[in-house]
Amino acid sequence: MRLSTIIYTLIIFAWPLYFLYEHSLGAISFLLLALFFLFIAIKELKKIKSDGEQPKKEKIKQNSR
């Protein structure tokens, strides 16, 4: 997801989340933000897996004494 899309989405939802916070429903707004960022993280992980970019594994040499 592009950074500008994320920022625009957060700006659009800022007022409703603040409204919930003002009415002592801050836990709901926090939950919605957490779900939004979880969705973004899952989407990015799927993109990385589909691109085939996997970190290289290094072999660890053991000392024989």
A tleap script that builds the chain and sets N, CA, C and O, in Angstrom:
source leaprc.protein.ff14SB
mol = sequence {
  NMET ARG LEU SER THR ILE ILE TYR THR LEU
  ILE ILE PHE ALA TRP PRO LEU TYR PHE LEU
  TYR GLU HIE SER LEU GLY ALA ILE SER PHE
  LEU LEU LEU ALA LEU PHE PHE LEU PHE ILE
  ALA ILE LYS GLU LEU LYS LYS ILE LYS SER
  ASP GLY GLU GLN PRO LYS LYS GLU LYS ILE
  LYS GLN ASN SER CARG
}
set mol.1.N position { 0.846 -1.172 0.000 }
set mol.1.CA position { 0.000 0.000 0.000 }
set mol.1.C position { 0.891 1.235 0.000 }
set mol.1.O position { 1.895 1.292 0.710 }
set mol.2.N position { 0.518 2.198 -0.787 }
set mol.2.CA position { 1.318 3.414 -0.856 }
set mol.2.C position { 1.145 4.258 0.393 }
set mol.2.O position { 0.090 4.254 1.028 }
set mol.3.N position { 2.199 4.980 0.730 }
set mol.3.CA position { 2.187 5.806 1.932 }
set mol.3.C position { 1.132 6.901 1.834 }
set mol.3.O position { 0.472 7.211 2.826 }
set mol.4.N position { 0.965 7.484 0.664 }
set mol.4.CA position { -0.028 8.555 0.524 }
set mol.4.C position { -1.451 8.025 0.743 }
set mol.4.O position { -2.289 8.730 1.307 }
set mol.5.N position { -1.729 6.809 0.310 }
set mol.5.CA position { -3.043 6.210 0.525 }
set mol.5.C position { -3.304 5.999 2.016 }
set mol.5.O position { -4.411 6.234 2.502 }
set mol.6.N position { -2.281 5.557 2.728 }
set mol.6.CA position { -2.420 5.347 4.170 }
set mol.6.C position { -2.690 6.672 4.877 }
set mol.6.O position { -3.557 6.754 5.748 }
set mol.7.N position { -1.948 7.704 4.498 }
set mol.7.CA position { -2.118 9.017 5.132 }
set mol.7.C position { -3.501 9.585 4.836 }
set mol.7.O position { -4.156 10.112 5.735 }
set mol.8.N position { -3.953 9.485 3.589 }
set mol.8.CA position { -5.286 9.990 3.243 }
set mol.8.C position { -6.377 9.245 4.017 }
set mol.8.O position { -7.342 9.856 4.478 }
set mol.9.N position { -6.223 7.939 4.157 }
set mol.9.CA position { -7.203 7.149 4.896 }
set mol.9.C position { -7.249 7.577 6.361 }
set mol.9.O position { -8.328 7.718 6.937 }
set mol.10.N position { -6.078 7.782 6.961 }
set mol.10.CA position { -6.043 8.216 8.356 }
set mol.10.C position { -6.635 9.609 8.531 }
set mol.10.O position { -7.292 9.877 9.537 }
set mol.11.N position { -6.410 10.503 7.565 }
set mol.11.CA position { -6.984 11.849 7.646 }
set mol.11.C position { -8.506 11.795 7.551 }
set mol.11.O position { -9.205 12.498 8.280 }
set mol.12.N position { -9.014 10.959 6.652 }
set mol.12.CA position { -10.462 10.843 6.482 }
set mol.12.C position { -11.125 10.294 7.745 }
set mol.12.O position { -12.205 10.744 8.126 }
set mol.13.N position { -10.481 9.323 8.391 }
set mol.13.CA position { -11.070 8.704 9.570 }
set mol.13.C position { -10.656 9.369 10.875 }
set mol.13.O position { -11.000 8.869 11.947 }
set mol.14.N position { -9.941 10.463 10.819 }
set mol.14.CA position { -9.488 11.125 12.049 }
set mol.14.C position { -10.666 11.694 12.840 }
set mol.14.O position { -10.723 11.533 14.059 }
set mol.15.N position { -11.595 12.350 12.168 }
set mol.15.CA position { -12.714 12.958 12.887 }
set mol.15.C position { -13.605 11.922 13.563 }
set mol.15.O position { -13.927 12.093 14.739 }
set mol.16.N position { -14.027 10.838 12.869 }
set mol.16.CA position { -14.865 9.848 13.568 }
set mol.16.C position { -14.136 9.178 14.737 }
set mol.16.O position { -14.747 8.891 15.766 }
set mol.17.N position { -12.828 8.927 14.580 }
set mol.17.CA position { -12.081 8.322 15.677 }
set mol.17.C position { -11.967 9.278 16.855 }
set mol.17.O position { -12.049 8.861 18.011 }
set mol.18.N position { -11.778 10.561 16.563 }
set mol.18.CA position { -11.708 11.552 17.636 }
set mol.18.C position { -13.064 11.699 18.326 }
set mol.18.O position { -13.133 11.889 19.540 }
set mol.19.N position { -14.133 11.609 17.545 }
set mol.19.CA position { -15.477 11.670 18.111 }
set mol.19.C position { -15.703 10.533 19.110 }
set mol.19.O position { -16.252 10.744 20.191 }
set mol.20.N position { -15.269 9.321 18.732 }
set mol.20.CA position { -15.385 8.190 19.647 }
set mol.20.C position { -14.544 8.419 20.902 }
set mol.20.O position { -14.970 8.100 22.012 }
set mol.21.N position { -13.356 8.969 20.715 }
set mol.21.CA position { -12.465 9.229 21.851 }
set mol.21.C position { -13.083 10.237 22.813 }
set mol.21.O position { -12.999 10.070 24.030 }
set mol.22.N position { -13.697 11.272 22.276 }
set mol.22.CA position { -14.303 12.311 23.110 }
set mol.22.C position { -15.472 11.774 23.941 }
set mol.22.O position { -15.746 12.296 25.021 }
set mol.23.N position { -16.148 10.761 23.464 }
set mol.23.CA position { -17.293 10.193 24.174 }
set mol.23.C position { -16.903 8.972 24.995 }
set mol.23.O position { -17.707 8.064 25.205 }
set mol.24.N position { -15.672 8.965 25.448 }
set mol.24.CA position { -15.127 7.894 26.305 }
set mol.24.C position { -15.204 6.525 25.648 }
set mol.24.O position { -15.378 5.515 26.330 }
set mol.25.N position { -15.078 6.488 24.352 }
set mol.25.CA position { -15.047 5.228 23.618 }
set mol.25.C position { -13.704 5.083 22.893 }
set mol.25.O position { -13.639 4.616 21.756 }
set mol.26.N position { -12.643 5.494 23.579 }
set mol.26.CA position { -11.309 5.471 22.989 }
set mol.26.C position { -10.828 4.073 22.670 }
set mol.26.O position { -10.021 3.889 21.759 }
set mol.27.N position { -11.311 3.080 23.409 }
set mol.27.CA position { -10.895 1.704 23.151 }
set mol.27.C position { -11.368 1.243 21.777 }
set mol.27.O position { -10.679 0.480 21.100 }
set mol.28.N position { -12.537 1.707 21.371 }
set mol.28.CA position { -13.060 1.326 20.051 }
set mol.28.C position { -12.211 1.955 18.956 }
set mol.28.O position { -11.878 1.292 17.973 }
set mol.29.N position { -11.857 3.225 19.114 }
set mol.29.CA position { -11.029 3.868 18.098 }
set mol.29.C position { -9.648 3.236 18.042 }
set mol.29.O position { -9.074 3.088 16.963 }
set mol.30.N position { -9.109 2.858 19.210 }
set mol.30.CA position { -7.816 2.178 19.225 }
set mol.30.C position { -7.909 0.834 18.521 }
set mol.30.O position { -7.008 0.467 17.767 }
set mol.31.N position { -8.992 0.095 18.760 }
set mol.31.CA position { -9.191 -1.192 18.107 }
set mol.31.C position { -9.284 -1.032 16.592 }
set mol.31.O position { -8.695 -1.819 15.851 }
set mol.32.N position { -10.007 -0.034 16.132 }
set mol.32.CA position { -10.133 0.202 14.695 }
set mol.32.C position { -8.793 0.552 14.065 }
set mol.32.O position { -8.479 0.084 12.971 }
set mol.33.N position { -7.999 1.377 14.751 }
set mol.33.CA position { -6.662 1.702 14.247 }
set mol.33.C position { -5.766 0.470 14.213 }
set mol.33.O position { -5.018 0.266 13.257 }
set mol.34.N position { -5.845 -0.344 15.249 }
set mol.34.CA position { -5.030 -1.559 15.293 }
set mol.34.C position { -5.408 -2.511 14.159 }
set mol.34.O position { -4.530 -3.109 13.537 }
set mol.35.N position { -6.693 -2.656 13.888 }
set mol.35.CA position { -7.137 -3.509 12.781 }
set mol.35.C position { -6.698 -2.952 11.435 }
set mol.35.O position { -6.340 -3.711 10.534 }
set mol.36.N position { -6.723 -1.627 11.293 }
set mol.36.CA position { -6.275 -0.994 10.055 }
set mol.36.C position { -4.795 -1.281 9.800 }
set mol.36.O position { -4.412 -1.643 8.687 }
set mol.37.N position { -3.962 -1.116 10.839 }
set mol.37.CA position { -2.538 -1.359 10.666 }
set mol.37.C position { -2.232 -2.851 10.509 }
set mol.37.O position { -1.278 -3.213 9.822 }
set mol.38.N position { -3.027 -3.718 11.136 }
set mol.38.CA position { -2.869 -5.152 10.925 }
set mol.38.C position { -3.173 -5.513 9.480 }
set mol.38.O position { -2.455 -6.308 8.874 }
set mol.39.N position { -4.225 -4.940 8.928 }
set mol.39.CA position { -4.587 -5.169 7.531 }
set mol.39.C position { -3.450 -4.739 6.601 }
set mol.39.O position { -3.118 -5.450 5.652 }
set mol.40.N position { -2.858 -3.582 6.873 }
set mol.40.CA position { -1.748 -3.096 6.054 }
set mol.40.C position { -0.549 -4.033 6.159 }
set mol.40.O position { 0.094 -4.332 5.153 }
set mol.41.N position { -0.245 -4.497 7.370 }
set mol.41.CA position { 0.898 -5.385 7.568 }
set mol.41.C position { 0.701 -6.716 6.841 }
set mol.41.O position { 1.633 -7.226 6.220 }
set mol.42.N position { -0.489 -7.270 6.915 }
set mol.42.CA position { -0.760 -8.536 6.236 }
set mol.42.C position { -0.648 -8.358 4.724 }
set mol.42.O position { -0.114 -9.222 4.028 }
set mol.43.N position { -1.148 -7.250 4.230 }
set mol.43.CA position { -1.076 -6.977 2.795 }
set mol.43.C position { 0.377 -6.854 2.327 }
set mol.43.O position { 0.735 -7.366 1.267 }
set mol.44.N position { 1.211 -6.175 3.118 }
set mol.44.CA position { 2.622 -6.024 2.774 }
set mol.44.C position { 3.349 -7.368 2.830 }
set mol.44.O position { 4.196 -7.643 1.980 }
set mol.45.N position { 3.034 -8.198 3.807 }
set mol.45.CA position { 3.662 -9.510 3.893 }
set mol.45.C position { 3.302 -10.387 2.699 }
set mol.45.O position { 4.151 -11.111 2.180 }
set mol.46.N position { 2.057 -10.322 2.268 }
set mol.46.CA position { 1.651 -11.085 1.087 }
set mol.46.C position { 2.392 -10.616 -0.151 }
set mol.46.O position { 2.769 -11.419 -1.004 }
set mol.47.N position { 2.602 -9.296 -0.244 }
set mol.47.CA position { 3.320 -8.752 -1.391 }
set mol.47.C position { 4.776 -9.215 -1.389 }
set mol.47.O position { 5.324 -9.549 -2.440 }
set mol.48.N position { 5.395 -9.235 -0.229 }
set mol.48.CA position { 6.787 -9.678 -0.124 }
set mol.48.C position { 6.904 -11.154 -0.467 }
set mol.48.O position { 7.833 -11.554 -1.170 }
set mol.49.N position { 5.975 -11.969 0.019 }
set mol.49.CA position { 6.014 -13.398 -0.270 }
set mol.49.C position { 5.790 -13.676 -1.751 }
set mol.49.O position { 6.404 -14.588 -2.306 }
set mol.50.N position { 4.930 -12.913 -2.393 }
set mol.50.CA position { 4.651 -13.146 -3.812 }
set mol.50.C position { 5.816 -12.697 -4.692 }
set mol.50.O position { 6.010 -13.231 -5.784 }
set mol.51.N position { 6.591 -11.718 -4.222 }
set mol.51.CA position { 7.755 -11.266 -4.978 }
set mol.51.C position { 8.915 -12.248 -4.875 }
set mol.51.O position { 9.844 -12.193 -5.681 }
set mol.52.N position { 8.874 -13.130 -3.909 }
set mol.52.CA position { 9.932 -14.112 -3.739 }
set mol.52.C position { 11.131 -13.571 -2.989 }
set mol.52.O position { 12.193 -14.193 -3.001 }
set mol.53.N position { 10.992 -12.451 -2.348 }
set mol.53.CA position { 12.100 -11.887 -1.594 }
set mol.53.C position { 12.145 -12.538 -0.223 }
set mol.53.O position { 11.350 -12.213 0.659 }
set mol.54.N position { 13.069 -13.446 -0.055 }
set mol.54.CA position { 13.233 -14.080 1.240 }
set mol.54.C position { 14.631 -13.783 1.739 }
set mol.54.O position { 15.578 -13.763 0.953 }
set mol.55.N position { 14.775 -13.552 3.026 }
set mol.55.CA position { 16.108 -13.263 3.548 }
set mol.55.C position { 17.020 -14.470 3.393 }
set mol.55.O position { 16.590 -15.615 3.533 }
set mol.56.N position { 18.279 -14.196 3.102 }
set mol.56.CA position { 19.248 -15.271 2.933 }
set mol.56.C position { 19.611 -15.845 4.291 }
set mol.56.O position { 19.830 -15.115 5.258 }
set mol.57.N position { 19.668 -17.161 4.342 }
set mol.57.CA position { 20.035 -17.825 5.580 }
set mol.57.C position { 21.538 -18.070 5.564 }
set mol.57.O position { 22.093 -18.560 4.580 }
set mol.58.N position { 22.172 -17.725 6.649 }
set mol.58.CA position { 23.607 -17.929 6.753 }
set mol.58.C position { 23.892 -19.233 7.479 }
set mol.58.O position { 23.224 -19.592 8.449 }
set mol.59.N position { 24.905 -19.930 6.979 }
set mol.59.CA position { 25.304 -21.158 7.647 }
set mol.59.C position { 26.202 -20.795 8.823 }
set mol.59.O position { 27.090 -19.951 8.708 }
set mol.60.N position { 25.960 -21.437 9.931 }
set mol.60.CA position { 26.753 -21.187 11.129 }
set mol.60.C position { 27.770 -22.308 11.258 }
set mol.60.O position { 27.429 -23.489 11.318 }
set mol.61.N position { 29.025 -21.897 11.299 }
set mol.61.CA position { 30.098 -22.889 11.440 }
set mol.61.C position { 30.304 -23.184 12.922 }
set mol.61.O position { 30.350 -22.285 13.762 }
set mol.62.N position { 30.425 -24.463 13.204 }
set mol.62.CA position { 30.661 -24.858 14.599 }
set mol.62.C position { 32.140 -25.184 14.775 }
set mol.62.O position { 32.757 -25.843 13.938 }
set mol.63.N position { 32.679 -24.713 15.866 }
set mol.63.CA position { 34.072 -25.005 16.171 }
set mol.63.C position { 34.175 -26.397 16.790 }
set mol.63.O position { 33.443 -26.731 17.721 }
set mol.64.N position { 35.073 -27.183 16.268 }
set mol.64.CA position { 35.279 -28.523 16.845 }
set mol.64.C position { 36.542 -28.467 17.698 }
set mol.64.O position { 37.626 -28.171 17.195 }
set mol.65.N position { 36.399 -28.746 18.954 }
set mol.65.CA position { 37.548 -28.698 19.869 }
set mol.65.C position { 37.789 -30.033 20.461 }
set mol.65.O position { 38.713 -30.197 21.258 }
savepdb mol mol.pdb
quit
